[in-house]
Amino acid sequence: MIEIQNLSKTYRTRLGERTVLDRVNLRLERGRNVGILGCNGAGKSTLIRMLSGAERPTSGRIIRNMSVSWPLAFGGAFHTHLTGLDNLKFVCRVYGVDYKPLVSYVEEFSELGVYFREPVSHYSHGMLSRLAFALSMAIEFDCFLIDEAMVVGDVRFHERCHVELFQKRRDRAFILVSHDASVIKLYCERACVLHQGRLHEFETVDEAYAFYDEQMVPVPIEV
């Protein structure tokens, strides 16, 4: 189970403090999933980073009673002077996993070829994301955090990612954040909408989509 309790995040800007998340609450049971809809800049990626432990909240807390992945396809924690292989070893050491049985899987799935044994600093953004996704699938988690930017590479690679995550691991919990309602409808059993810092929960994806669609309607300008 993952439980978010009164989670808030405030950043200091040149124009003063800006609250991105305002007393957010959410509960996710083992084996279940939820989609979080929100427009660009709503705070979806901030929430995902805090769930992964990469960023700390201003207030509130997150209770994790199951293992949680880093945001899929996120390569920000890689050591750029190390090779892809060395980064695999490092990540496995952090999670207490033997890296040796995973080398062939990560090398084949990431499709990096000779670059798998080259420094990550030489990677393009797409190559870095493919390595991050392959590592995420190699190390098994109870819950996966999925940002809308997880899909990388060509159409064929997209399909491989979807098979690995949504078919082979359909018994796992996951939280998927996106501004695309069709993605949430395709993969999630229920959904929330992140709007103006507050998280609005709904029983069905259709209810969440209706609310989200309503918020996207431009406000007429009076003249």
PyMOL CGO cylinders between C-alpha atoms (Angstrom):
from pymol import cmd
from pymol.cgo import CYLINDER

trace = [
    CYLINDER, 0.00, 0.00, 0.00, 1.08, 3.57, -0.74, 0.3, 1, 1, 1, 1, 1, 1,
    CYLINDER, 1.08, 3.57, -0.74, -0.61, 6.40, 1.10, 0.3, 1, 1, 1, 1, 1, 1,
    CYLINDER, -0.61, 6.40, 1.10, -0.13, 10.12, 0.51, 0.3, 1, 1, 1, 1, 1, 1,
    CYLINDER, -0.13, 10.12, 0.51, -1.18, 12.24, 3.48, 0.3, 1, 1, 1, 1, 1, 1,
    CYLINDER, -1.18, 12.24, 3.48, -1.71, 16.02, 3.18, 0.3, 1, 1, 1, 1, 1, 1,
    CYLINDER, -1.71, 16.02, 3.18, 1.23, 16.37, 0.79, 0.3, 1, 1, 1, 1, 1, 1,
    CYLINDER, 1.23, 16.37, 0.79, 2.23, 19.91, -0.16, 0.3, 1, 1, 1, 1, 1, 1,
    CYLINDER, 2.23, 19.91, -0.16, 5.07, 21.29, -2.25, 0.3, 1, 1, 1, 1, 1, 1,
    CYLINDER, 5.07, 21.29, -2.25, 6.01, 24.96, -2.48, 0.3, 1, 1, 1, 1, 1, 1,
    CYLINDER, 6.01, 24.96, -2.48, 8.80, 26.48, -4.55, 0.3, 1, 1, 1, 1, 1, 1,
    CYLINDER, 8.80, 26.48, -4.55, 10.41, 29.88, -4.17, 0.3, 1, 1, 1, 1, 1, 1,
    CYLINDER, 10.41, 29.88, -4.17, 10.39, 31.92, -7.35, 0.3, 1, 1, 1, 1, 1, 1,
    CYLINDER, 10.39, 31.92, -7.35, 11.39, 35.48, -8.23, 0.3, 1, 1, 1, 1, 1, 1,
    CYLINDER, 11.39, 35.48, -8.23, 7.75, 36.44, -7.88, 0.3, 1, 1, 1, 1, 1, 1,
    CYLINDER, 7.75, 36.44, -7.88, 7.39, 34.80, -4.49, 0.3, 1, 1, 1, 1, 1, 1,
    CYLINDER, 7.39, 34.80, -4.49, 6.35, 31.37, -3.30, 0.3, 1, 1, 1, 1, 1, 1,
    CYLINDER, 6.35, 31.37, -3.30, 4.39, 29.12, -5.66, 0.3, 1, 1, 1, 1, 1, 1,
    CYLINDER, 4.39, 29.12, -5.66, 2.41, 26.17, -4.31, 0.3, 1, 1, 1, 1, 1, 1,
    CYLINDER, 2.41, 26.17, -4.31, 2.43, 23.33, -6.83, 0.3, 1, 1, 1, 1, 1, 1,
    CYLINDER, 2.43, 23.33, -6.83, 0.76, 20.70, -4.63, 0.3, 1, 1, 1, 1, 1, 1,
    CYLINDER, 0.76, 20.70, -4.63, -1.69, 21.68, -1.90, 0.3, 1, 1, 1, 1, 1, 1,
    CYLINDER, -1.69, 21.68, -1.90, -2.62, 19.07, 0.74, 0.3, 1, 1, 1, 1, 1, 1,
    CYLINDER, -2.62, 19.07, 0.74, -2.82, 16.15, -1.68, 0.3, 1, 1, 1, 1, 1, 1,
    CYLINDER, -2.82, 16.15, -1.68, -4.19, 12.81, -0.43, 0.3, 1, 1, 1, 1, 1, 1,
    CYLINDER, -4.19, 12.81, -0.43, -4.19, 9.45, -2.22, 0.3, 1, 1, 1, 1, 1, 1,
    CYLINDER, -4.19, 9.45, -2.22, -4.23, 5.75, -1.31, 0.3, 1, 1, 1, 1, 1, 1,
    CYLINDER, -4.23, 5.75, -1.31, -3.17, 2.93, -3.64, 0.3, 1, 1, 1, 1, 1, 1,
    CYLINDER, -3.17, 2.93, -3.64, -3.46, -0.75, -2.71, 0.3, 1, 1, 1, 1, 1, 1,
    CYLINDER, -3.46, -0.75, -2.71, -1.12, -3.49, -3.90, 0.3, 1, 1, 1, 1, 1, 1,
    CYLINDER, -1.12, -3.49, -3.90, -1.96, -4.67, -7.42, 0.3, 1, 1, 1, 1, 1, 1,
    CYLINDER, -1.96, -4.67, -7.42, -4.22, -1.70, -8.21, 0.3, 1, 1, 1, 1, 1, 1,
    CYLINDER, -4.22, -1.70, -8.21, -3.59, 1.29, -10.46, 0.3, 1, 1, 1, 1, 1, 1,
    CYLINDER, -3.59, 1.29, -10.46, -4.60, 4.90, -10.84, 0.3, 1, 1, 1, 1, 1, 1,
    CYLINDER, -4.60, 4.90, -10.84, -4.17, 7.54, -13.52, 0.3, 1, 1, 1, 1, 1, 1,
    CYLINDER, -4.17, 7.54, -13.52, -3.57, 11.19, -12.71, 0.3, 1, 1, 1, 1, 1, 1,
    CYLINDER, -3.57, 11.19, -12.71, -4.66, 13.70, -15.31, 0.3, 1, 1, 1, 1, 1, 1,
    CYLINDER, -4.66, 13.70, -15.31, -3.36, 17.24, -15.38, 0.3, 1, 1, 1, 1, 1, 1,
    CYLINDER, -3.36, 17.24, -15.38, -2.41, 19.93, -17.85, 0.3, 1, 1, 1, 1, 1, 1,
    CYLINDER, -2.41, 19.93, -17.85, 1.23, 20.86, -18.46, 0.3, 1, 1, 1, 1, 1, 1,
    CYLINDER, 1.23, 20.86, -18.46, 2.67, 22.46, -15.33, 0.3, 1, 1, 1, 1, 1, 1,
    CYLINDER, 2.67, 22.46, -15.33, -0.02, 21.08, -13.02, 0.3, 1, 1, 1, 1, 1, 1,
    CYLINDER, -0.02, 21.08, -13.02, 2.56, 19.31, -10.84, 0.3, 1, 1, 1, 1, 1, 1,
    CYLINDER, 2.56, 19.31, -10.84, 2.28, 15.74, -12.13, 0.3, 1, 1, 1, 1, 1, 1,
    CYLINDER, 2.28, 15.74, -12.13, 6.02, 15.16, -12.50, 0.3, 1, 1, 1, 1, 1, 1,
    CYLINDER, 6.02, 15.16, -12.50, 6.65, 16.83, -9.13, 0.3, 1, 1, 1, 1, 1, 1,
    CYLINDER, 6.65, 16.83, -9.13, 4.27, 14.36, -7.50, 0.3, 1, 1, 1, 1, 1, 1,
    CYLINDER, 4.27, 14.36, -7.50, 5.95, 11.42, -9.24, 0.3, 1, 1, 1, 1, 1, 1,
    CYLINDER, 5.95, 11.42, -9.24, 9.40, 12.58, -8.11, 0.3, 1, 1, 1, 1, 1, 1,
    CYLINDER, 9.40, 12.58, -8.11, 8.24, 12.82, -4.51, 0.3, 1, 1, 1, 1, 1, 1,
    CYLINDER, 8.24, 12.82, -4.51, 6.63, 9.37, -4.66, 0.3, 1, 1, 1, 1, 1, 1,
    CYLINDER, 6.63, 9.37, -4.66, 9.96, 7.96, -5.86, 0.3, 1, 1, 1, 1, 1, 1,
    CYLINDER, 9.96, 7.96, -5.86, 11.88, 9.73, -3.09, 0.3, 1, 1, 1, 1, 1, 1,
    CYLINDER, 11.88, 9.73, -3.09, 13.85, 11.90, -5.53, 0.3, 1, 1, 1, 1, 1, 1,
    CYLINDER, 13.85, 11.90, -5.53, 12.33, 15.07, -4.08, 0.3, 1, 1, 1, 1, 1, 1,
    CYLINDER, 12.33, 15.07, -4.08, 11.09, 15.93, -0.61, 0.3, 1, 1, 1, 1, 1, 1,
    CYLINDER, 11.09, 15.93, -0.61, 7.71, 17.50, 0.15, 0.3, 1, 1, 1, 1, 1, 1,
    CYLINDER, 7.71, 17.50, 0.15, 7.35, 20.84, 1.89, 0.3, 1, 1, 1, 1, 1, 1,
    CYLINDER, 7.35, 20.84, 1.89, 4.86, 19.23, 4.29, 0.3, 1, 1, 1, 1, 1, 1,
    CYLINDER, 4.86, 19.23, 4.29, 2.86, 16.04, 4.63, 0.3, 1, 1, 1, 1, 1, 1,
    CYLINDER, 2.86, 16.04, 4.63, 4.16, 12.51, 4.23, 0.3, 1, 1, 1, 1, 1, 1,
    CYLINDER, 4.16, 12.51, 4.23, 4.21, 9.44, 2.00, 0.3, 1, 1, 1, 1, 1, 1,
    CYLINDER, 4.21, 9.44, 2.00, 3.82, 5.97, 3.51, 0.3, 1, 1, 1, 1, 1, 1,
    CYLINDER, 3.82, 5.97, 3.51, 5.27, 3.18, 1.36, 0.3, 1, 1, 1, 1, 1, 1,
    CYLINDER, 5.27, 3.18, 1.36, 4.55, -0.42, 2.33, 0.3, 1, 1, 1, 1, 1, 1,
    CYLINDER, 4.55, -0.42, 2.33, 5.68, -1.83, -1.00, 0.3, 1, 1, 1, 1, 1, 1,
    CYLINDER, 5.68, -1.83, -1.00, 8.70, -1.30, -3.22, 0.3, 1, 1, 1, 1, 1, 1,
    CYLINDER, 8.70, -1.30, -3.22, 8.35, 1.66, -5.57, 0.3, 1, 1, 1, 1, 1, 1,
    CYLINDER, 8.35, 1.66, -5.57, 10.26, 2.25, -8.81, 0.3, 1, 1, 1, 1, 1, 1,
    CYLINDER, 10.26, 2.25, -8.81, 11.91, 5.44, -9.89, 0.3, 1, 1, 1, 1, 1, 1,
    CYLINDER, 11.91, 5.44, -9.89, 9.97, 7.31, -12.62, 0.3, 1, 1, 1, 1, 1, 1,
    CYLINDER, 9.97, 7.31, -12.62, 10.18, 5.10, -15.71, 0.3, 1, 1, 1, 1, 1, 1,
    CYLINDER, 10.18, 5.10, -15.71, 12.56, 6.32, -18.39, 0.3, 1, 1, 1, 1, 1, 1,
    CYLINDER, 12.56, 6.32, -18.39, 14.05, 8.86, -15.95, 0.3, 1, 1, 1, 1, 1, 1,
    CYLINDER, 14.05, 8.86, -15.95, 17.84, 8.90, -16.27, 0.3, 1, 1, 1, 1, 1, 1,
    CYLINDER, 17.84, 8.90, -16.27, 18.57, 11.87, -14.05, 0.3, 1, 1, 1, 1, 1, 1,
    CYLINDER, 18.57, 11.87, -14.05, 20.22, 9.72, -11.36, 0.3, 1, 1, 1, 1, 1, 1,
    CYLINDER, 20.22, 9.72, -11.36, 22.74, 8.12, -13.71, 0.3, 1, 1, 1, 1, 1, 1,
    CYLINDER, 22.74, 8.12, -13.71, 26.45, 8.79, -13.28, 0.3, 1, 1, 1, 1, 1, 1,
    CYLINDER, 26.45, 8.79, -13.28, 27.33, 10.30, -16.63, 0.3, 1, 1, 1, 1, 1, 1,
    CYLINDER, 27.33, 10.30, -16.63, 31.01, 9.35, -16.46, 0.3, 1, 1, 1, 1, 1, 1,
    CYLINDER, 31.01, 9.35, -16.46, 30.15, 5.68, -15.98, 0.3, 1, 1, 1, 1, 1, 1,
    CYLINDER, 30.15, 5.68, -15.98, 29.12, 3.32, -18.78, 0.3, 1, 1, 1, 1, 1, 1,
    CYLINDER, 29.12, 3.32, -18.78, 25.62, 1.91, -19.15, 0.3, 1, 1, 1, 1, 1, 1,
    CYLINDER, 25.62, 1.91, -19.15, 26.90, -1.37, -17.73, 0.3, 1, 1, 1, 1, 1, 1,
    CYLINDER, 26.90, -1.37, -17.73, 28.53, 0.36, -14.76, 0.3, 1, 1, 1, 1, 1, 1,
    CYLINDER, 28.53, 0.36, -14.76, 25.31, 2.24, -14.06, 0.3, 1, 1, 1, 1, 1, 1,
    CYLINDER, 25.31, 2.24, -14.06, 23.48, -1.10, -14.07, 0.3, 1, 1, 1, 1, 1, 1,
    CYLINDER, 23.48, -1.10, -14.07, 25.96, -2.40, -11.49, 0.3, 1, 1, 1, 1, 1, 1,
    CYLINDER, 25.96, -2.40, -11.49, 25.53, 0.72, -9.37, 0.3, 1, 1, 1, 1, 1, 1,
    CYLINDER, 25.53, 0.72, -9.37, 21.71, 0.61, -9.40, 0.3, 1, 1, 1, 1, 1, 1,
    CYLINDER, 21.71, 0.61, -9.40, 21.72, -3.11, -8.56, 0.3, 1, 1, 1, 1, 1, 1,
    CYLINDER, 21.72, -3.11, -8.56, 24.06, -2.45, -5.64, 0.3, 1, 1, 1, 1, 1, 1,
    CYLINDER, 24.06, -2.45, -5.64, 21.68, 0.22, -4.31, 0.3, 1, 1, 1, 1, 1, 1,
    CYLINDER, 21.68, 0.22, -4.31, 18.70, -2.17, -4.50, 0.3, 1, 1, 1, 1, 1, 1,
    CYLINDER, 18.70, -2.17, -4.50, 20.63, -5.23, -3.28, 0.3, 1, 1, 1, 1, 1, 1,
    CYLINDER, 20.63, -5.23, -3.28, 20.25, -7.16, -6.54, 0.3, 1, 1, 1, 1, 1, 1,
    CYLINDER, 20.25, -7.16, -6.54, 22.86, -9.28, -8.34, 0.3, 1, 1, 1, 1, 1, 1,
    CYLINDER, 22.86, -9.28, -8.34, 23.58, -7.51, -11.61, 0.3, 1, 1, 1, 1, 1, 1,
    CYLINDER, 23.58, -7.51, -11.61, 25.09, -10.47, -13.50, 0.3, 1, 1, 1, 1, 1, 1,
    CYLINDER, 25.09, -10.47, -13.50, 21.82, -12.23, -14.51, 0.3, 1, 1, 1, 1, 1, 1,
    CYLINDER, 21.82, -12.23, -14.51, 20.44, -8.87, -15.70, 0.3, 1, 1, 1, 1, 1, 1,
    CYLINDER, 20.44, -8.87, -15.70, 23.22, -7.79, -18.07, 0.3, 1, 1, 1, 1, 1, 1,
    CYLINDER, 23.22, -7.79, -18.07, 21.99, -9.65, -21.14, 0.3, 1, 1, 1, 1, 1, 1,
    CYLINDER, 21.99, -9.65, -21.14, 18.38, -8.53, -20.61, 0.3, 1, 1, 1, 1, 1, 1,
    CYLINDER, 18.38, -8.53, -20.61, 19.26, -4.83, -20.22, 0.3, 1, 1, 1, 1, 1, 1,
    CYLINDER, 19.26, -4.83, -20.22, 21.72, -4.91, -23.09, 0.3, 1, 1, 1, 1, 1, 1,
    CYLINDER, 21.72, -4.91, -23.09, 19.22, -6.57, -25.44, 0.3, 1, 1, 1, 1, 1, 1,
    CYLINDER, 19.22, -6.57, -25.44, 16.16, -4.55, -24.39, 0.3, 1, 1, 1, 1, 1, 1,
    CYLINDER, 16.16, -4.55, -24.39, 17.85, -1.14, -24.45, 0.3, 1, 1, 1, 1, 1, 1,
    CYLINDER, 17.85, -1.14, -24.45, 19.25, -1.78, -27.95, 0.3, 1, 1, 1, 1, 1, 1,
    CYLINDER, 19.25, -1.78, -27.95, 22.31, 0.36, -27.21, 0.3, 1, 1, 1, 1, 1, 1,
    CYLINDER, 22.31, 0.36, -27.21, 24.78, -1.94, -28.96, 0.3, 1, 1, 1, 1, 1, 1,
    CYLINDER, 24.78, -1.94, -28.96, 28.40, -0.96, -28.34, 0.3, 1, 1, 1, 1, 1, 1,
    CYLINDER, 28.40, -0.96, -28.34, 27.25, 2.15, -26.45, 0.3, 1, 1, 1, 1, 1, 1,
    CYLINDER, 27.25, 2.15, -26.45, 26.14, -0.03, -23.52, 0.3, 1, 1, 1, 1, 1, 1,
    CYLINDER, 26.14, -0.03, -23.52, 29.83, -0.12, -22.59, 0.3, 1, 1, 1, 1, 1, 1,
    CYLINDER, 29.83, -0.12, -22.59, 30.45, 3.56, -23.33, 0.3, 1, 1, 1, 1, 1, 1,
    CYLINDER, 30.45, 3.56, -23.33, 30.06, 6.49, -20.87, 0.3, 1, 1, 1, 1, 1, 1,
    CYLINDER, 30.06, 6.49, -20.87, 26.48, 7.67, -20.44, 0.3, 1, 1, 1, 1, 1, 1,
    CYLINDER, 26.48, 7.67, -20.44, 27.68, 11.22, -21.21, 0.3, 1, 1, 1, 1, 1, 1,
    CYLINDER, 27.68, 11.22, -21.21, 27.87, 10.10, -24.85, 0.3, 1, 1, 1, 1, 1, 1,
    CYLINDER, 27.87, 10.10, -24.85, 24.19, 9.09, -24.92, 0.3, 1, 1, 1, 1, 1, 1,
    CYLINDER, 24.19, 9.09, -24.92, 21.39, 10.96, -26.62, 0.3, 1, 1, 1, 1, 1, 1,
    CYLINDER, 21.39, 10.96, -26.62, 18.22, 11.62, -24.61, 0.3, 1, 1, 1, 1, 1, 1,
    CYLINDER, 18.22, 11.62, -24.61, 16.51, 8.68, -26.29, 0.3, 1, 1, 1, 1, 1, 1,
    CYLINDER, 16.51, 8.68, -26.29, 19.38, 6.32, -25.51, 0.3, 1, 1, 1, 1, 1, 1,
    CYLINDER, 19.38, 6.32, -25.51, 19.40, 7.42, -21.88, 0.3, 1, 1, 1, 1, 1, 1,
    CYLINDER, 19.40, 7.42, -21.88, 15.65, 6.85, -21.61, 0.3, 1, 1, 1, 1, 1, 1,
    CYLINDER, 15.65, 6.85, -21.61, 15.91, 3.39, -23.16, 0.3, 1, 1, 1, 1, 1, 1,
    CYLINDER, 15.91, 3.39, -23.16, 18.58, 2.42, -20.65, 0.3, 1, 1, 1, 1, 1, 1,
    CYLINDER, 18.58, 2.42, -20.65, 16.47, 3.76, -17.77, 0.3, 1, 1, 1, 1, 1, 1,
    CYLINDER, 16.47, 3.76, -17.77, 13.39, 1.86, -18.96, 0.3, 1, 1, 1, 1, 1, 1,
    CYLINDER, 13.39, 1.86, -18.96, 15.35, -1.38, -19.39, 0.3, 1, 1, 1, 1, 1, 1,
    CYLINDER, 15.35, -1.38, -19.39, 16.75, -1.05, -15.86, 0.3, 1, 1, 1, 1, 1, 1,
    CYLINDER, 16.75, -1.05, -15.86, 13.26, -0.38, -14.52, 0.3, 1, 1, 1, 1, 1, 1,
    CYLINDER, 13.26, -0.38, -14.52, 12.03, -3.63, -16.06, 0.3, 1, 1, 1, 1, 1, 1,
    CYLINDER, 12.03, -3.63, -16.06, 15.09, -5.63, -14.97, 0.3, 1, 1, 1, 1, 1, 1,
    CYLINDER, 15.09, -5.63, -14.97, 14.63, -4.78, -11.29, 0.3, 1, 1, 1, 1, 1, 1,
    CYLINDER, 14.63, -4.78, -11.29, 11.21, -5.92, -10.14, 0.3, 1, 1, 1, 1, 1, 1,
    CYLINDER, 11.21, -5.92, -10.14, 9.05, -3.51, -8.12, 0.3, 1, 1, 1, 1, 1, 1,
    CYLINDER, 9.05, -3.51, -8.12, 5.63, -3.82, -6.48, 0.3, 1, 1, 1, 1, 1, 1,
    CYLINDER, 5.63, -3.82, -6.48, 4.61, -0.42, -7.85, 0.3, 1, 1, 1, 1, 1, 1,
    CYLINDER, 4.61, -0.42, -7.85, 5.75, 1.41, -10.98, 0.3, 1, 1, 1, 1, 1, 1,
    CYLINDER, 5.75, 1.41, -10.98, 5.71, 5.18, -11.39, 0.3, 1, 1, 1, 1, 1, 1,
    CYLINDER, 5.71, 5.18, -11.39, 4.97, 6.10, -14.98, 0.3, 1, 1, 1, 1, 1, 1,
    CYLINDER, 4.97, 6.10, -14.98, 5.42, 9.62, -16.32, 0.3, 1, 1, 1, 1, 1, 1,
    CYLINDER, 5.42, 9.62, -16.32, 3.83, 10.59, -19.63, 0.3, 1, 1, 1, 1, 1, 1,
    CYLINDER, 3.83, 10.59, -19.63, 7.32, 10.98, -21.12, 0.3, 1, 1, 1, 1, 1, 1,
    CYLINDER, 7.32, 10.98, -21.12, 8.10, 7.28, -20.59, 0.3, 1, 1, 1, 1, 1, 1,
    CYLINDER, 8.10, 7.28, -20.59, 7.60, 6.30, -24.24, 0.3, 1, 1, 1, 1, 1, 1,
    CYLINDER, 7.60, 6.30, -24.24, 10.84, 6.67, -26.15, 0.3, 1, 1, 1, 1, 1, 1,
    CYLINDER, 10.84, 6.67, -26.15, 12.23, 5.52, -29.46, 0.3, 1, 1, 1, 1, 1, 1,
    CYLINDER, 12.23, 5.52, -29.46, 10.31, 4.31, -32.49, 0.3, 1, 1, 1, 1, 1, 1,
    CYLINDER, 10.31, 4.31, -32.49, 6.87, 2.67, -32.70, 0.3, 1, 1, 1, 1, 1, 1,
    CYLINDER, 6.87, 2.67, -32.70, 8.34, -0.83, -32.37, 0.3, 1, 1, 1, 1, 1, 1,
    CYLINDER, 8.34, -0.83, -32.37, 10.14, 0.11, -29.16, 0.3, 1, 1, 1, 1, 1, 1,
    CYLINDER, 10.14, 0.11, -29.16, 6.92, 1.71, -27.83, 0.3, 1, 1, 1, 1, 1, 1,
    CYLINDER, 6.92, 1.71, -27.83, 5.14, -1.60, -28.34, 0.3, 1, 1, 1, 1, 1, 1,
    CYLINDER, 5.14, -1.60, -28.34, 7.88, -3.52, -26.53, 0.3, 1, 1, 1, 1, 1, 1,
    CYLINDER, 7.88, -3.52, -26.53, 7.65, -1.12, -23.58, 0.3, 1, 1, 1, 1, 1, 1,
    CYLINDER, 7.65, -1.12, -23.58, 3.88, -1.57, -23.38, 0.3, 1, 1, 1, 1, 1, 1,
    CYLINDER, 3.88, -1.57, -23.38, 4.15, -5.37, -23.49, 0.3, 1, 1, 1, 1, 1, 1,
    CYLINDER, 4.15, -5.37, -23.49, 6.78, -5.44, -20.74, 0.3, 1, 1, 1, 1, 1, 1,
    CYLINDER, 6.78, -5.44, -20.74, 4.94, -3.06, -18.45, 0.3, 1, 1, 1, 1, 1, 1,
    CYLINDER, 4.94, -3.06, -18.45, 1.20, -3.42, -19.03, 0.3, 1, 1, 1, 1, 1, 1,
    CYLINDER, 1.20, -3.42, -19.03, 0.99, -7.08, -20.06, 0.3, 1, 1, 1, 1, 1, 1,
    CYLINDER, 0.99, -7.08, -20.06, 3.80, -8.98, -18.35, 0.3, 1, 1, 1, 1, 1, 1,
    CYLINDER, 3.80, -8.98, -18.35, 3.43, -6.92, -15.16, 0.3, 1, 1, 1, 1, 1, 1,
    CYLINDER, 3.43, -6.92, -15.16, -0.30, -6.36, -15.13, 0.3, 1, 1, 1, 1, 1, 1,
    CYLINDER, -0.30, -6.36, -15.13, -0.48, -7.76, -11.57, 0.3, 1, 1, 1, 1, 1, 1,
    CYLINDER, -0.48, -7.76, -11.57, 1.63, -4.86, -10.23, 0.3, 1, 1, 1, 1, 1, 1,
    CYLINDER, 1.63, -4.86, -10.23, 0.41, -1.54, -8.93, 0.3, 1, 1, 1, 1, 1, 1,
    CYLINDER, 0.41, -1.54, -8.93, 1.17, 1.57, -10.93, 0.3, 1, 1, 1, 1, 1, 1,
    CYLINDER, 1.17, 1.57, -10.93, 0.56, 5.30, -10.96, 0.3, 1, 1, 1, 1, 1, 1,
    CYLINDER, 0.56, 5.30, -10.96, 0.41, 6.86, -14.41, 0.3, 1, 1, 1, 1, 1, 1,
    CYLINDER, 0.41, 6.86, -14.41, 0.48, 10.63, -14.85, 0.3, 1, 1, 1, 1, 1, 1,
    CYLINDER, 0.48, 10.63, -14.85, -0.43, 12.25, -18.15, 0.3, 1, 1, 1, 1, 1, 1,
    CYLINDER, -0.43, 12.25, -18.15, -2.18, 15.19, -19.79, 0.3, 1, 1, 1, 1, 1, 1,
    CYLINDER, -2.18, 15.19, -19.79, -3.60, 12.77, -22.37, 0.3, 1, 1, 1, 1, 1, 1,
    CYLINDER, -3.60, 12.77, -22.37, -6.96, 11.38, -21.23, 0.3, 1, 1, 1, 1, 1, 1,
    CYLINDER, -6.96, 11.38, -21.23, -6.89, 8.62, -23.86, 0.3, 1, 1, 1, 1, 1, 1,
    CYLINDER, -6.89, 8.62, -23.86, -3.77, 7.09, -22.27, 0.3, 1, 1, 1, 1, 1, 1,
    CYLINDER, -3.77, 7.09, -22.27, -5.42, 7.08, -18.83, 0.3, 1, 1, 1, 1, 1, 1,
    CYLINDER, -5.42, 7.08, -18.83, -8.58, 5.51, -20.28, 0.3, 1, 1, 1, 1, 1, 1,
    CYLINDER, -8.58, 5.51, -20.28, -6.56, 2.79, -21.97, 0.3, 1, 1, 1, 1, 1, 1,
    CYLINDER, -6.56, 2.79, -21.97, -4.57, 1.61, -18.95, 0.3, 1, 1, 1, 1, 1, 1,
    CYLINDER, -4.57, 1.61, -18.95, -6.20, 2.75, -15.70, 0.3, 1, 1, 1, 1, 1, 1,
    CYLINDER, -6.20, 2.75, -15.70, -9.14, 1.46, -13.66, 0.3, 1, 1, 1, 1, 1, 1,
    CYLINDER, -9.14, 1.46, -13.66, -9.71, 4.79, -11.90, 0.3, 1, 1, 1, 1, 1, 1,
    CYLINDER, -9.71, 4.79, -11.90, -8.39, 8.32, -12.23, 0.3, 1, 1, 1, 1, 1, 1,
    CYLINDER, -8.39, 8.32, -12.23, -7.76, 11.59, -10.44, 0.3, 1, 1, 1, 1, 1, 1,
    CYLINDER, -7.76, 11.59, -10.44, -7.34, 15.11, -11.77, 0.3, 1, 1, 1, 1, 1, 1,
    CYLINDER, -7.34, 15.11, -11.77, -4.59, 17.40, -10.53, 0.3, 1, 1, 1, 1, 1, 1,
    CYLINDER, -4.59, 17.40, -10.53, -5.88, 20.95, -10.88, 0.3, 1, 1, 1, 1, 1, 1,
    CYLINDER, -5.88, 20.95, -10.88, -4.61, 24.14, -9.24, 0.3, 1, 1, 1, 1, 1, 1,
    CYLINDER, -4.61, 24.14, -9.24, -2.61, 22.15, -6.72, 0.3, 1, 1, 1, 1, 1, 1,
    CYLINDER, -2.61, 22.15, -6.72, -5.49, 19.97, -5.50, 0.3, 1, 1, 1, 1, 1, 1,
    CYLINDER, -5.49, 19.97, -5.50, -6.03, 16.31, -6.35, 0.3, 1, 1, 1, 1, 1, 1,
    CYLINDER, -6.03, 16.31, -6.35, -9.64, 15.48, -7.22, 0.3, 1, 1, 1, 1, 1, 1,
    CYLINDER, -9.64, 15.48, -7.22, -10.51, 11.78, -6.92, 0.3, 1, 1, 1, 1, 1, 1,
    CYLINDER, -10.51, 11.78, -6.92, -13.18, 10.02, -8.98, 0.3, 1, 1, 1, 1, 1, 1,
    CYLINDER, -13.18, 10.02, -8.98, -14.60, 6.50, -8.95, 0.3, 1, 1, 1, 1, 1, 1,
    CYLINDER, -14.60, 6.50, -8.95, -14.37, 6.08, -12.72, 0.3, 1, 1, 1, 1, 1, 1,
    CYLINDER, -14.37, 6.08, -12.72, -12.07, 7.27, -15.47, 0.3, 1, 1, 1, 1, 1, 1,
    CYLINDER, -12.07, 7.27, -15.47, -15.04, 8.73, -17.36, 0.3, 1, 1, 1, 1, 1, 1,
    CYLINDER, -15.04, 8.73, -17.36, -15.98, 10.97, -14.40, 0.3, 1, 1, 1, 1, 1, 1,
    CYLINDER, -15.98, 10.97, -14.40, -12.39, 12.16, -14.10, 0.3, 1, 1, 1, 1, 1, 1,
    CYLINDER, -12.39, 12.16, -14.10, -12.22, 12.83, -17.83, 0.3, 1, 1, 1, 1, 1, 1,
    CYLINDER, -12.22, 12.83, -17.83, -15.45, 14.86, -17.76, 0.3, 1, 1, 1, 1, 1, 1,
    CYLINDER, -15.45, 14.86, -17.76, -14.10, 17.04, -14.95, 0.3, 1, 1, 1, 1, 1, 1,
    CYLINDER, -14.10, 17.04, -14.95, -10.70, 17.40, -16.66, 0.3, 1, 1, 1, 1, 1, 1,
    CYLINDER, -10.70, 17.40, -16.66, -12.34, 18.31, -19.97, 0.3, 1, 1, 1, 1, 1, 1,
    CYLINDER, -12.34, 18.31, -19.97, -14.43, 20.94, -18.20, 0.3, 1, 1, 1, 1, 1, 1,
    CYLINDER, -14.43, 20.94, -18.20, -11.32, 22.55, -16.71, 0.3, 1, 1, 1, 1, 1, 1,
    CYLINDER, -11.32, 22.55, -16.71, -9.68, 22.75, -20.15, 0.3, 1, 1, 1, 1, 1, 1,
    CYLINDER, -9.68, 22.75, -20.15, -12.48, 24.91, -21.58, 0.3, 1, 1, 1, 1, 1, 1,
    CYLINDER, -12.48, 24.91, -21.58, -11.08, 28.45, -22.09, 0.3, 1, 1, 1, 1, 1, 1,
    CYLINDER, -11.08, 28.45, -22.09, -12.69, 31.16, -20.00, 0.3, 1, 1, 1, 1, 1, 1,
    CYLINDER, -12.69, 31.16, -20.00, -14.24, 33.80, -22.29, 0.3, 1, 1, 1, 1, 1, 1,
    CYLINDER, -14.24, 33.80, -22.29, -12.59, 37.20, -22.14, 0.3, 1, 1, 1, 1, 1, 1,
    CYLINDER, -12.59, 37.20, -22.14, -15.00, 40.03, -21.50, 0.3, 1, 1, 1, 1, 1, 1,
    CYLINDER, -15.00, 40.03, -21.50, -14.63, 43.08, -23.73, 0.3, 1, 1, 1, 1, 1, 1,
]
cmd.load_cgo(trace, "trace")
